[in-house]
Every structure is written in structure tokens, then in C-alpha cells.
Amino acid sequence: MLFHNENILVRKLEKEDNVLLAKWLSDPSVLEFYEGRDNPFDINKVNEVFYAAEDDEVKCMVEFEGNEIGYIHFYPLDDETKKEYGYLNEMVYGTDQFIGETEYWNKGIGTLLVKSMINYLIEHKKADRIVMDPQVRNTRAIKCYEKCGFKKVKLLPSRELHEGKYEDCWLIEYHK
């Protein structure tokens, strides 16, 4: 377990979690903003993407009241990305997440998860800033992030290829 806060528990991804990831990442509701509805995942694709050992991401499952409901990962920004975003001598982490069990949407759980991750990254990883780059059209997620203290910093035009179209994203940050 990485951390526990109220009814949220975040733990490192285990091999058996691939079945849930494949379920969530083949749901068009989830894919609308995460990966794209034209890019569903099966077990093989989940294993390739989420279980690659060569990256710096810490991949985790999210549990709420004992039920696995979502996914979150975090990673230190590399020097090239920090330079692109204008961060110099700071410890900057990126994070991304989704709640895969849609019946848990719009209940404040995402806000609790993001606030909990902010606290974890500041306290345990000594993060100075935390960044994300949600699609501009993902207003529900952006509203959640702003409730958690993130601020829009910069528009990233045509940042992410999503469903055959390059989408604008916001660079948002939390600064302690």
C-alpha cells in the first residue's frame, strides 16, 4: 500500500489487476477522455502498456471502501519536459488517473483521490509542483482538479492525439 486516506486506498499495480484494467479500458464512457473510444484495450494491450518495466511511472490501483474502482500513476518529470514547461531547479511530478467504475463518478471520490495524491507526493516524494495535462474539453476532470488546488498555467495546442484528432490540453499545476 502506498497510502490510505479516509475511504481511499492506493496500492501498487499487481499482475492480476490486468483484468480490471482491460474491463475499464474497453468501456466507451471511460475511453471518451482516457485513451479514446477508438483505442480499446484487451488483456494483451494492457500487459504491454501497463506492465512495461522500463519507465519511471509508479502505477497504482485505487480502492474505495475495499472495492477496486480506478487507476492512478505518477512520475518525476524528466529534464526535457521540465525545460519545455519552464520548470528549472524544482522537483516536479506528473500524475494521471481515472475512475473505471462509472457508478463511482460524480460522488467526490476523484477529488479525494487527487487531494490524497497531492499530499503523498509532497510529503513522501518532496514534490515542489505537481502537473497534469487534461484535454480542454474534459471539463468534469478540470473542475475536480481545480477543487484540489490546481491552476491552469498554459494552453498546450494540439497536444494529444485522441480519436483521430489532435486535442488541445491545459497544463495545470499544483504548487505547494
N, C-alpha and C positions, 0 to 999 in steps of 0.2 A: 504494500500500500504506500502510495506517495503522500496522500493526505486525506483527511476526513474533516468535514465541516457541516454541522447540522445533519441533514439527511443525505448529503452528497459524499461519496467515497470515490476517489480517483486512484486507480492502480495501473501498473504497467500491463501492457497488452500481452496476452498469453496466446499460444498457438491455437487453442480451442476457440478463441474469440473470432476466428475467421468466419465461422458460420453466421454469427450475428452481423458482422461487417458486410458479408455478401447479401444478407437479407436487407439491411438498411440501404446499401448502395445499389440496390436494384429497385428501390421504391421511388417512383417518379416524384413524389412530394419532397423527398429528401434531396433527390438529384437536381431539382429545379435550381438550387443555389450552390450545391456541392457536387462538382464533377460534371454535371449536365445530364439531362434525360436521354441524350443520345450516347451516353457513355456508361451504361450499367456495368456492374461488376458481378462476376461469378467467383467461385472459390479460387480458381487458378489466378485470376487477376488480383484478387485480394492478397493472395500469398505473394505474388510478385511485387506489388506496390507497398504493402504494409509490413512485410517481413524481410525487407532488404536490410542487411546488416551494415551497409557502408555509409549510411547517412547519420547526421548528428541529431536527428529528431528523437525525442523521447515520446513514444507512442503509448497512449493510455486508454483504458476503458473507464466509462463513467457509470457509476451505480447510484440509484436514488432509492432510498428505503429498501435496499437489498436487491433491487432489480437492475439489470444492465440495460441502460437506456441510450447510451451515446458514446462518443469518441472525442478525444482531445489530444493534441500533440503540441510540443513546444520545442524550441531550438534556439541556440545563440545565433544571432545574425553574423554572417561572415563579413570579412573586412570590405569586400567589394560592394555588398548590399548596404552596409553601414555608410560607406562613402557616397553611394548613389542617393541615399535618403538624407545625407547631411549630418550623420552622427559620427563623432570623432572618437574621443577617448572615453567612451561610455560602454557599459555592459548592457547590450540591447538584446532582448529576446522577442521572438515571434511566436505566435500561437494561432491555432485554428481548431475549430470544433464544430460538432453538430450533434443534435439530439435525434437519434434514429427512430425512436419510438414516438410516433407523431401524437399519440394521446397525451404525451407529457409536454407538448408545446403550449405556449401562452399561459403558463402557470407560475412564472418567475424562477423556474429551475435553471434556465440558461443564465440568468443574472446571478444567481447563487454560484453557479459553476465558474463563471468568468471572474467574479469577485474573489472566489476561493483560489483560483489560479494566479491572479494578481498577487495575492498575499503570499502564496507559495514561492513564486518567482522572486519577489522582493526579499523575503525572509531567508530562503534557502539557497537561492542562486545569485543573490546580491544584484538583481537587475536594477539598473537606473531607469530604464524605459522598457515598455512592452508595446509591440506594434502588431497590427493586423492590416489586411488589405481587402476588406469586403467589397463586393460589387456594389456600385452606386444604387442599383435597383433593389438591393436586399434591405429594404427599409426596416423590416422587423428586427433583423440582426443588428443593424446600426443603432436602432433605438435602445436595444439591450446593452450594447457596448457603451453608449453614451450614459446610460443609467449607472454604469460601473465606473465612470470617470474618464473614459476615452474621449479624445478630442480629434476632430478632423484636422489634418495637417496639410494635406496636399492631394490634389486630384491626380490620379495616375491614368492618363488616357489610354484606351485600347490595351489595358494591362493583361487581361485574361481571356484566352480563347474558351468560349463557353457556348455549346450548342451551335457551333459553326460560325460564331460571330465574336469579334473582339469586344469585350465589355470594359467600360470604364470602372475603375475601382477607387476607393478612398484609401489613402494612407492615414490610418488613425493611430494615435499613441496614447499611452498612459504614462505619465511622468510623475514619479513619486515626489 
